[in-house]
Amino acid sequence: MLLFKPSYHVEAVILGRKTQTRRNWKKPRVKIGSRHLAKTVMLSPVWFARVELLNIVLKGEGVPA
């Protein structure tokens, strides 16, 4: 499950305009090729899209060069 802000990301994800997302994680919590439900509320059973993860790029502090 991936959370998105409802005000401006939902429409872009549904229309395919938003194809990348950044997460402030110390290490990846997802695997390449996995599929996740896109939601706007953590524990809600309602989701608006299924998202497939195609690539992971690590950036930021503590990431090996």
mmCIF file of the N, C-alpha and C atoms, coordinates in Angstrom:
data_MODEL
# 
_entry.id   MODEL 
# 
loop_
_atom_site.group_PDB 
_atom_site.id 
_atom_site.type_symbol 
_atom_site.label_atom_id 
_atom_site.label_alt_id 
_atom_site.label_comp_id 
_atom_site.label_asym_id 
_atom_site.label_entity_id 
_atom_site.label_seq_id 
_atom_site.pdbx_PDB_ins_code 
_atom_site.Cartn_x 
_atom_site.Cartn_y 
_atom_site.Cartn_z 
_atom_site.occupancy 
_atom_site.B_iso_or_equiv 
_atom_site.pdbx_formal_charge 
_atom_site.auth_seq_id 
_atom_site.auth_comp_id 
_atom_site.auth_asym_id 
_atom_site.auth_atom_id 
_atom_site.pdbx_PDB_model_num 
ATOM 1   N N  . MET A 1 1  ? 0.837   -1.169 0.000   1.00 0.00 ? 1  MET A N  1 
ATOM 2   C CA . MET A 1 1  ? 0.000   0.000  0.000   1.00 0.00 ? 1  MET A CA 1 
ATOM 3   C C  . MET A 1 1  ? 0.885   1.236  0.000   1.00 0.00 ? 1  MET A C  1 
ATOM 4   N N  . LEU A 1 2  ? 0.577   2.178  -0.866  1.00 0.00 ? 2  LEU A N  1 
ATOM 5   C CA . LEU A 1 2  ? 1.271   3.463  -0.918  1.00 0.00 ? 2  LEU A CA 1 
ATOM 6   C C  . LEU A 1 2  ? 0.256   4.569  -0.699  1.00 0.00 ? 2  LEU A C  1 
ATOM 7   N N  . LEU A 1 3  ? 0.607   5.510  0.149   1.00 0.00 ? 3  LEU A N  1 
ATOM 8   C CA . LEU A 1 3  ? -0.286  6.636  0.429   1.00 0.00 ? 3  LEU A CA 1 
ATOM 9   C C  . LEU A 1 3  ? 0.053   7.823  -0.458  1.00 0.00 ? 3  LEU A C  1 
ATOM 10  N N  . PHE A 1 4  ? -0.984  8.519  -0.921  1.00 0.00 ? 4  PHE A N  1 
ATOM 11  C CA . PHE A 1 4  ? -0.827  9.725  -1.722  1.00 0.00 ? 4  PHE A CA 1 
ATOM 12  C C  . PHE A 1 4  ? -1.720  10.811 -1.162  1.00 0.00 ? 4  PHE A C  1 
ATOM 13  N N  . LYS A 1 5  ? -1.307  12.065 -1.318  1.00 0.00 ? 5  LYS A N  1 
ATOM 14  C CA . LYS A 1 5  ? -2.142  13.188 -0.888  1.00 0.00 ? 5  LYS A CA 1 
ATOM 15  C C  . LYS A 1 5  ? -3.310  13.322 -1.858  1.00 0.00 ? 5  LYS A C  1 
ATOM 16  N N  . PRO A 1 6  ? -4.524  13.367 -1.333  1.00 0.00 ? 6  PRO A N  1 
ATOM 17  C CA . PRO A 1 6  ? -5.694  13.365 -2.214  1.00 0.00 ? 6  PRO A CA 1 
ATOM 18  C C  . PRO A 1 6  ? -5.847  14.632 -3.039  1.00 0.00 ? 6  PRO A C  1 
ATOM 19  N N  . SER A 1 7  ? -5.380  15.751 -2.547  1.00 0.00 ? 7  SER A N  1 
ATOM 20  C CA . SER A 1 7  ? -5.670  17.019 -3.219  1.00 0.00 ? 7  SER A CA 1 
ATOM 21  C C  . SER A 1 7  ? -5.038  17.140 -4.600  1.00 0.00 ? 7  SER A C  1 
ATOM 22  N N  . TYR A 1 8  ? -3.851  16.628 -4.806  1.00 0.00 ? 8  TYR A N  1 
ATOM 23  C CA . TYR A 1 8  ? -3.233  16.836 -6.117  1.00 0.00 ? 8  TYR A CA 1 
ATOM 24  C C  . TYR A 1 8  ? -2.564  15.611 -6.721  1.00 0.00 ? 8  TYR A C  1 
ATOM 25  N N  . HIS A 1 9  ? -2.452  14.494 -6.043  1.00 0.00 ? 9  HIS A N  1 
ATOM 26  C CA . HIS A 1 9  ? -1.786  13.344 -6.642  1.00 0.00 ? 9  HIS A CA 1 
ATOM 27  C C  . HIS A 1 9  ? -2.739  12.316 -7.234  1.00 0.00 ? 9  HIS A C  1 
ATOM 28  N N  . VAL A 1 10 ? -3.921  12.204 -6.701  1.00 0.00 ? 10 VAL A N  1 
ATOM 29  C CA . VAL A 1 10 ? -4.844  11.147 -7.127  1.00 0.00 ? 10 VAL A CA 1 
ATOM 30  C C  . VAL A 1 10 ? -5.158  11.248 -8.615  1.00 0.00 ? 10 VAL A C  1 
ATOM 31  N N  . GLU A 1 11 ? -5.574  12.399 -9.061  1.00 0.00 ? 11 GLU A N  1 
ATOM 32  C CA . GLU A 1 11 ? -5.924  12.567 -10.480 1.00 0.00 ? 11 GLU A CA 1 
ATOM 33  C C  . GLU A 1 11 ? -4.728  12.298 -11.381 1.00 0.00 ? 11 GLU A C  1 
ATOM 34  N N  . ALA A 1 12 ? -3.559  12.795 -11.002 1.00 0.00 ? 12 ALA A N  1 
ATOM 35  C CA . ALA A 1 12 ? -2.355  12.600 -11.817 1.00 0.00 ? 12 ALA A CA 1 
ATOM 36  C C  . ALA A 1 12 ? -1.972  11.123 -11.914 1.00 0.00 ? 12 ALA A C  1 
ATOM 37  N N  . VAL A 1 13 ? -2.115  10.376 -10.823 1.00 0.00 ? 13 VAL A N  1 
ATOM 38  C CA . VAL A 1 13 ? -1.814  8.937  -10.854 1.00 0.00 ? 13 VAL A CA 1 
ATOM 39  C C  . VAL A 1 13 ? -2.814  8.219  -11.748 1.00 0.00 ? 13 VAL A C  1 
ATOM 40  N N  . ILE A 1 14 ? -4.082  8.514  -11.602 1.00 0.00 ? 14 ILE A N  1 
ATOM 41  C CA . ILE A 1 14 ? -5.125  7.852  -12.400 1.00 0.00 ? 14 ILE A CA 1 
ATOM 42  C C  . ILE A 1 14 ? -4.942  8.120  -13.892 1.00 0.00 ? 14 ILE A C  1 
ATOM 43  N N  . LEU A 1 15 ? -4.602  9.365  -14.241 1.00 0.00 ? 15 LEU A N  1 
ATOM 44  C CA . LEU A 1 15 ? -4.432  9.726  -15.650 1.00 0.00 ? 15 LEU A CA 1 
ATOM 45  C C  . LEU A 1 15 ? -3.076  9.319  -16.220 1.00 0.00 ? 15 LEU A C  1 
ATOM 46  N N  . GLY A 1 16 ? -2.177  8.821  -15.368 1.00 0.00 ? 16 GLY A N  1 
ATOM 47  C CA . GLY A 1 16 ? -0.865  8.390  -15.834 1.00 0.00 ? 16 GLY A CA 1 
ATOM 48  C C  . GLY A 1 16 ? 0.140   9.512  -15.981 1.00 0.00 ? 16 GLY A C  1 
ATOM 49  N N  . ARG A 1 17 ? -0.181  10.712 -15.480 1.00 0.00 ? 17 ARG A N  1 
ATOM 50  C CA . ARG A 1 17 ? 0.764   11.832 -15.560 1.00 0.00 ? 17 ARG A CA 1 
ATOM 51  C C  . ARG A 1 17 ? 1.829   11.731 -14.474 1.00 0.00 ? 17 ARG A C  1 
ATOM 52  N N  . LYS A 1 18 ? 1.492   11.135 -13.350 1.00 0.00 ? 18 LYS A N  1 
ATOM 53  C CA . LYS A 1 18 ? 2.451   10.944 -12.256 1.00 0.00 ? 18 LYS A CA 1 
ATOM 54  C C  . LYS A 1 18 ? 2.955   9.513  -12.333 1.00 0.00 ? 18 LYS A C  1 
ATOM 55  N N  . THR A 1 19 ? 4.218   9.357  -12.696 1.00 0.00 ? 19 THR A N  1 
ATOM 56  C CA . THR A 1 19 ? 4.799   8.031  -12.855 1.00 0.00 ? 19 THR A CA 1 
ATOM 57  C C  . THR A 1 19 ? 5.959   7.790  -11.903 1.00 0.00 ? 19 THR A C  1 
ATOM 58  N N  . GLN A 1 20 ? 6.304   8.780  -11.087 1.00 0.00 ? 20 GLN A N  1 
ATOM 59  C CA . GLN A 1 20 ? 7.377   8.637  -10.108 1.00 0.00 ? 20 GLN A CA 1 
ATOM 60  C C  . GLN A 1 20 ? 6.905   9.179  -8.770  1.00 0.00 ? 20 GLN A C  1 
ATOM 61  N N  . THR A 1 21 ? 7.485   8.654  -7.708  1.00 0.00 ? 21 THR A N  1 
ATOM 62  C CA . THR A 1 21 ? 7.185   9.176  -6.379  1.00 0.00 ? 21 THR A CA 1 
ATOM 63  C C  . THR A 1 21 ? 8.426   9.069  -5.512  1.00 0.00 ? 21 THR A C  1 
ATOM 64  N N  . ARG A 1 22 ? 8.563   9.983  -4.597  1.00 0.00 ? 22 ARG A N  1 
ATOM 65  C CA . ARG A 1 22 ? 9.692   9.971  -3.670  1.00 0.00 ? 22 ARG A CA 1 
ATOM 66  C C  . ARG A 1 22 ? 9.177   9.616  -2.288  1.00 0.00 ? 22 ARG A C  1 
ATOM 67  N N  . ARG A 1 23 ? 9.927   8.792  -1.616  1.00 0.00 ? 23 ARG A N  1 
ATOM 68  C CA . ARG A 1 23 ? 9.585   8.377  -0.255  1.00 0.00 ? 23 ARG A CA 1 
ATOM 69  C C  . ARG A 1 23 ? 10.776  8.667  0.649   1.00 0.00 ? 23 ARG A C  1 
ATOM 70  N N  . ASN A 1 24 ? 10.520  9.179  1.828   1.00 0.00 ? 24 ASN A N  1 
ATOM 71  C CA . ASN A 1 24 ? 11.568  9.502  2.781   1.00 0.00 ? 24 ASN A CA 1 
ATOM 72  C C  . ASN A 1 24 ? 11.815  8.288  3.679   1.00 0.00 ? 24 ASN A C  1 
ATOM 73  N N  . TRP A 1 25 ? 12.361  7.229  3.076   1.00 0.00 ? 25 TRP A N  1 
ATOM 74  C CA . TRP A 1 25 ? 12.646  5.993  3.778   1.00 0.00 ? 25 TRP A CA 1 
ATOM 75  C C  . TRP A 1 25 ? 14.151  5.806  3.862   1.00 0.00 ? 25 TRP A C  1 
ATOM 76  N N  . LYS A 1 26 ? 14.651  5.272  4.973   1.00 0.00 ? 26 LYS A N  1 
ATOM 77  C CA . LYS A 1 26 ? 16.081  5.003  5.113   1.00 0.00 ? 26 LYS A CA 1 
ATOM 78  C C  . LYS A 1 26 ? 16.503  3.854  4.212   1.00 0.00 ? 26 LYS A C  1 
ATOM 79  N N  . LYS A 1 27 ? 15.608  2.903  3.989   1.00 0.00 ? 27 LYS A N  1 
ATOM 80  C CA . LYS A 1 27 ? 15.862  1.806  3.057   1.00 0.00 ? 27 LYS A CA 1 
ATOM 81  C C  . LYS A 1 27 ? 14.542  1.467  2.374   1.00 0.00 ? 27 LYS A C  1 
ATOM 82  N N  . PRO A 1 28 ? 14.583  0.892  1.190   1.00 0.00 ? 28 PRO A N  1 
ATOM 83  C CA . PRO A 1 28 ? 13.339  0.592  0.460   1.00 0.00 ? 28 PRO A CA 1 
ATOM 84  C C  . PRO A 1 28 ? 12.436  -0.351 1.242   1.00 0.00 ? 28 PRO A C  1 
ATOM 85  N N  . ARG A 1 29 ? 11.152  -0.048 1.269   1.00 0.00 ? 29 ARG A N  1 
ATOM 86  C CA . ARG A 1 29 ? 10.151  -0.898 1.923   1.00 0.00 ? 29 ARG A CA 1 
ATOM 87  C C  . ARG A 1 29 ? 9.328   -1.666 0.891   1.00 0.00 ? 29 ARG A C  1 
ATOM 88  N N  . VAL A 1 30 ? 9.742   -1.588 -0.347  1.00 0.00 ? 30 VAL A N  1 
ATOM 89  C CA . VAL A 1 30 ? 9.054   -2.261 -1.448  1.00 0.00 ? 30 VAL A CA 1 
ATOM 90  C C  . VAL A 1 30 ? 10.093  -2.959 -2.313  1.00 0.00 ? 30 VAL A C  1 
ATOM 91  N N  . LYS A 1 31 ? 9.634   -3.871 -3.163  1.00 0.00 ? 31 LYS A N  1 
ATOM 92  C CA . LYS A 1 31 ? 10.530  -4.595 -4.062  1.00 0.00 ? 31 LYS A CA 1 
ATOM 93  C C  . LYS A 1 31 ? 10.160  -4.302 -5.507  1.00 0.00 ? 31 LYS A C  1 
ATOM 94  N N  . ILE A 1 32 ? 11.156  -4.303 -6.368  1.00 0.00 ? 32 ILE A N  1 
ATOM 95  C CA . ILE A 1 32 ? 10.926  -4.087 -7.795  1.00 0.00 ? 32 ILE A CA 1 
ATOM 96  C C  . ILE A 1 32 ? 10.012  -5.192 -8.321  1.00 0.00 ? 32 ILE A C  1 
ATOM 97  N N  . GLY A 1 33 ? 9.018   -4.804 -9.103  1.00 0.00 ? 33 GLY A N  1 
ATOM 98  C CA . GLY A 1 33 ? 8.062   -5.748 -9.663  1.00 0.00 ? 33 GLY A CA 1 
ATOM 99  C C  . GLY A 1 33 ? 6.827   -5.955 -8.802  1.00 0.00 ? 33 GLY A C  1 
ATOM 100 N N  . SER A 1 34 ? 6.858   -5.442 -7.577  1.00 0.00 ? 34 SER A N  1 
ATOM 101 C CA . SER A 1 34 ? 5.696   -5.612 -6.701  1.00 0.00 ? 34 SER A CA 1 
ATOM 102 C C  . SER A 1 34 ? 4.576   -4.659 -7.098  1.00 0.00 ? 34 SER A C  1 
ATOM 103 N N  . ARG A 1 35 ? 3.359   -5.037 -6.751  1.00 0.00 ? 35 ARG A N  1 
ATOM 104 C CA . ARG A 1 35 ? 2.187   -4.205 -7.038  1.00 0.00 ? 35 ARG A CA 1 
ATOM 105 C C  . ARG A 1 35 ? 1.556   -3.796 -5.719  1.00 0.00 ? 35 ARG A C  1 
ATOM 106 N N  . HIS A 1 36 ? 1.135   -2.531 -5.647  1.00 0.00 ? 36 HIS A N  1 
ATOM 107 C CA . HIS A 1 36 ? 0.591   -1.990 -4.406  1.00 0.00 ? 36 HIS A CA 1 
ATOM 108 C C  . HIS A 1 36 ? -0.689  -1.219 -4.685  1.00 0.00 ? 36 HIS A C  1 
ATOM 109 N N  . LEU A 1 37 ? -1.585  -1.204 -3.710  1.00 0.00 ? 37 LEU A N  1 
ATOM 110 C CA . LEU A 1 37 ? -2.781  -0.388 -3.796  1.00 0.00 ? 37 LEU A CA 1 
ATOM 111 C C  . LEU A 1 37 ? -2.420  1.043  -3.428  1.00 0.00 ? 37 LEU A C  1 
ATOM 112 N N  . ALA A 1 38 ? -2.906  1.997  -4.198  1.00 0.00 ? 38 ALA A N  1 
ATOM 113 C CA . ALA A 1 38 ? -2.696  3.408  -3.910  1.00 0.00 ? 38 ALA A CA 1 
ATOM 114 C C  . ALA A 1 38 ? -3.911  3.927  -3.154  1.00 0.00 ? 38 ALA A C  1 
ATOM 115 N N  . LYS A 1 39 ? -3.660  4.511  -1.980  1.00 0.00 ? 39 LYS A N  1 
ATOM 116 C CA . LYS A 1 39 ? -4.740  4.989  -1.117  1.00 0.00 ? 39 LYS A CA 1 
ATOM 117 C C  . LYS A 1 39 ? -4.472  6.426  -0.693  1.00 0.00 ? 39 LYS A C  1 
ATOM 118 N N  . THR A 1 40 ? -5.502  7.044  -0.124  1.00 0.00 ? 40 THR A N  1 
ATOM 119 C CA . THR A 1 40 ? -5.348  8.375  0.450   1.00 0.00 ? 40 THR A CA 1 
ATOM 120 C C  . THR A 1 40 ? -5.516  8.355  1.966   1.00 0.00 ? 40 THR A C  1 
ATOM 121 N N  . VAL A 1 41 ? -6.039  7.254  2.514   1.00 0.00 ? 41 VAL A N  1 
ATOM 122 C CA . VAL A 1 41 ? -6.227  7.100  3.958   1.00 0.00 ? 41 VAL A CA 1 
ATOM 123 C C  . VAL A 1 41 ? -5.649  5.745  4.364   1.00 0.00 ? 41 VAL A C  1 
ATOM 124 N N  . MET A 1 42 ? -4.823  5.747  5.406   1.00 0.00 ? 42 MET A N  1 
ATOM 125 C CA . MET A 1 42 ? -4.058  4.565  5.802   1.00 0.00 ? 42 MET A CA 1 
ATOM 126 C C  . MET A 1 42 ? -4.898  3.299  5.978   1.00 0.00 ? 42 MET A C  1 
ATOM 127 N N  . LEU A 1 43 ? -5.874  3.293  6.826   1.00 0.00 ? 43 LEU A N  1 
ATOM 128 C CA . LEU A 1 43 ? -6.604  2.068  7.154   1.00 0.00 ? 43 LEU A CA 1 
ATOM 129 C C  . LEU A 1 43 ? -7.908  1.891  6.381   1.00 0.00 ? 43 LEU A C  1 
ATOM 130 N N  . SER A 1 44 ? -8.134  2.725  5.399   1.00 0.00 ? 44 SER A N  1 
ATOM 131 C CA . SER A 1 44 ? -9.358  2.647  4.616   1.00 0.00 ? 44 SER A CA 1 
ATOM 132 C C  . SER A 1 44 ? -9.313  1.457  3.654   1.00 0.00 ? 44 SER A C  1 
ATOM 133 N N  . PRO A 1 45 ? -10.441 0.777  3.453   1.00 0.00 ? 45 PRO A N  1 
ATOM 134 C CA . PRO A 1 45 ? -10.482 -0.289 2.452   1.00 0.00 ? 45 PRO A CA 1 
ATOM 135 C C  . PRO A 1 45 ? -10.590 0.261  1.028   1.00 0.00 ? 45 PRO A C  1 
ATOM 136 N N  . VAL A 1 46 ? -10.783 1.567  0.892   1.00 0.00 ? 46 VAL A N  1 
ATOM 137 C CA . VAL A 1 46 ? -10.963 2.198  -0.418  1.00 0.00 ? 46 VAL A CA 1 
ATOM 138 C C  . VAL A 1 46 ? -9.601  2.533  -1.029  1.00 0.00 ? 46 VAL A C  1 
ATOM 139 N N  . TRP A 1 47 ? -9.403  2.136  -2.280  1.00 0.00 ? 47 TRP A N  1 
ATOM 140 C CA . TRP A 1 47 ? -8.178  2.477  -3.001  1.00 0.00 ? 47 TRP A CA 1 
ATOM 141 C C  . TRP A 1 47 ? -8.560  3.022  -4.365  1.00 0.00 ? 47 TRP A C  1 
ATOM 142 N N  . PHE A 1 48 ? -7.650  3.775  -4.992  1.00 0.00 ? 48 PHE A N  1 
ATOM 143 C CA . PHE A 1 48 ? -7.981  4.411  -6.268  1.00 0.00 ? 48 PHE A CA 1 
ATOM 144 C C  . PHE A 1 48 ? -7.148  3.908  -7.438  1.00 0.00 ? 48 PHE A C  1 
ATOM 145 N N  . ALA A 1 49 ? -6.092  3.147  -7.189  1.00 0.00 ? 49 ALA A N  1 
ATOM 146 C CA . ALA A 1 49 ? -5.266  2.631  -8.285  1.00 0.00 ? 49 ALA A CA 1 
ATOM 147 C C  . ALA A 1 49 ? -4.418  1.472  -7.778  1.00 0.00 ? 49 ALA A C  1 
ATOM 148 N N  . ARG A 1 50 ? -3.969  0.658  -8.713  1.00 0.00 ? 50 ARG A N  1 
ATOM 149 C CA . ARG A 1 50 ? -2.935  -0.341 -8.428  1.00 0.00 ? 50 ARG A CA 1 
ATOM 150 C C  . ARG A 1 50 ? -1.662  0.148  -9.091  1.00 0.00 ? 50 ARG A C  1 
ATOM 151 N N  . VAL A 1 51 ? -0.587  0.165  -8.326  1.00 0.00 ? 51 VAL A N  1 
ATOM 152 C CA . VAL A 1 51 ? 0.679   0.719  -8.803  1.00 0.00 ? 51 VAL A CA 1 
ATOM 153 C C  . VAL A 1 51 ? 1.714   -0.400 -8.855  1.00 0.00 ? 51 VAL A C  1 
ATOM 154 N N  . GLU A 1 52 ? 2.437   -0.504 -9.976  1.00 0.00 ? 52 GLU A N  1 
ATOM 155 C CA . GLU A 1 52 ? 3.507   -1.486 -10.099 1.00 0.00 ? 52 GLU A CA 1 
ATOM 156 C C  . GLU A 1 52 ? 4.849   -0.771 -10.003 1.00 0.00 ? 52 GLU A C  1 
ATOM 157 N N  . LEU A 1 53 ? 5.728   -1.278 -9.174  1.00 0.00 ? 53 LEU A N  1 
ATOM 158 C CA . LEU A 1 53 ? 7.031   -0.675 -8.966  1.00 0.00 ? 53 LEU A CA 1 
ATOM 159 C C  . LEU A 1 53 ? 8.006   -1.204 -10.013 1.00 0.00 ? 53 LEU A C  1 
ATOM 160 N N  . LEU A 1 54 ? 8.558   -0.303 -10.820 1.00 0.00 ? 54 LEU A N  1 
ATOM 161 C CA . LEU A 1 54 ? 9.452   -0.699 -11.907 1.00 0.00 ? 54 LEU A CA 1 
ATOM 162 C C  . LEU A 1 54 ? 10.924  -0.480 -11.592 1.00 0.00 ? 54 LEU A C  1 
ATOM 163 N N  . ASN A 1 55 ? 11.241  0.459  -10.681 1.00 0.00 ? 55 ASN A N  1 
ATOM 164 C CA . ASN A 1 55 ? 12.631  0.791  -10.419 1.00 0.00 ? 55 ASN A CA 1 
ATOM 165 C C  . ASN A 1 55 ? 12.744  1.451  -9.054  1.00 0.00 ? 55 ASN A C  1 
ATOM 166 N N  . ILE A 1 56 ? 13.914  1.328  -8.441  1.00 0.00 ? 56 ILE A N  1 
ATOM 167 C CA . ILE A 1 56 ? 14.219  2.024  -7.184  1.00 0.00 ? 56 ILE A CA 1 
ATOM 168 C C  . ILE A 1 56 ? 15.532  2.761  -7.363  1.00 0.00 ? 56 ILE A C  1 
ATOM 169 N N  . VAL A 1 57 ? 15.546  4.041  -7.021  1.00 0.00 ? 57 VAL A N  1 
ATOM 170 C CA . VAL A 1 57 ? 16.762  4.840  -7.048  1.00 0.00 ? 57 VAL A CA 1 
ATOM 171 C C  . VAL A 1 57 ? 16.966  5.401  -5.650  1.00 0.00 ? 57 VAL A C  1 
ATOM 172 N N  . LEU A 1 58 ? 18.090  5.057  -5.038  1.00 0.00 ? 58 LEU A N  1 
ATOM 173 C CA . LEU A 1 58 ? 18.386  5.535  -3.694  1.00 0.00 ? 58 LEU A CA 1 
ATOM 174 C C  . LEU A 1 58 ? 19.133  6.856  -3.782  1.00 0.00 ? 58 LEU A C  1 
ATOM 175 N N  . LYS A 1 59 ? 18.679  7.843  -3.014  1.00 0.00 ? 59 LYS A N  1 
ATOM 176 C CA . LYS A 1 59 ? 19.336  9.141  -2.981  1.00 0.00 ? 59 LYS A CA 1 
ATOM 177 C C  . LYS A 1 59 ? 19.349  9.654  -1.552  1.00 0.00 ? 59 LYS A C  1 
ATOM 178 N N  . GLY A 1 60 ? 20.277  10.552 -1.240  1.00 0.00 ? 60 GLY A N  1 
ATOM 179 C CA . GLY A 1 60 ? 20.274  11.181 0.076   1.00 0.00 ? 60 GLY A CA 1 
ATOM 180 C C  . GLY A 1 60 ? 21.399  10.713 0.962   1.00 0.00 ? 60 GLY A C  1 
ATOM 181 N N  . GLU A 1 61 ? 21.336  11.089 2.233   1.00 0.00 ? 61 GLU A N  1 
ATOM 182 C CA . GLU A 1 61 ? 22.371  10.781 3.203   1.00 0.00 ? 61 GLU A CA 1 
ATOM 183 C C  . GLU A 1 61 ? 22.464  9.270  3.456   1.00 0.00 ? 61 GLU A C  1 
ATOM 184 N N  . GLY A 1 62 ? 23.683  8.822  3.669   1.00 0.00 ? 62 GLY A N  1 
ATOM 185 C CA . GLY A 1 62 ? 23.897  7.420  4.030   1.00 0.00 ? 62 GLY A CA 1 
ATOM 186 C C  . GLY A 1 62 ? 23.781  6.444  2.882   1.00 0.00 ? 62 GLY A C  1 
ATOM 187 N N  . VAL A 1 63 ? 23.620  6.954  1.664   1.00 0.00 ? 63 VAL A N  1 
ATOM 188 C CA . VAL A 1 63 ? 23.499  6.075  0.497   1.00 0.00 ? 63 VAL A CA 1 
ATOM 189 C C  . VAL A 1 63 ? 24.875  5.933  -0.140  1.00 0.00 ? 63 VAL A C  1 
ATOM 190 N N  . PRO A 1 64 ? 25.365  4.707  -0.345  1.00 0.00 ? 64 PRO A N  1 
ATOM 191 C CA . PRO A 1 64 ? 26.678  4.514  -0.975  1.00 0.00 ? 64 PRO A CA 1 
ATOM 192 C C  . PRO A 1 64 ? 26.707  5.099  -2.377  1.00 0.00 ? 64 PRO A C  1 
ATOM 193 N N  . ALA A 1 65 ? 27.811  5.693  -2.723  1.00 0.00 ? 65 ALA A N  1 
ATOM 194 C CA . ALA A 1 65 ? 27.966  6.318  -4.062  1.00 0.00 ? 65 ALA A CA 1 
ATOM 195 C C  . ALA A 1 65 ? 28.241  5.292  -5.122  1.00 0.00 ? 65 ALA A C  1 
# 
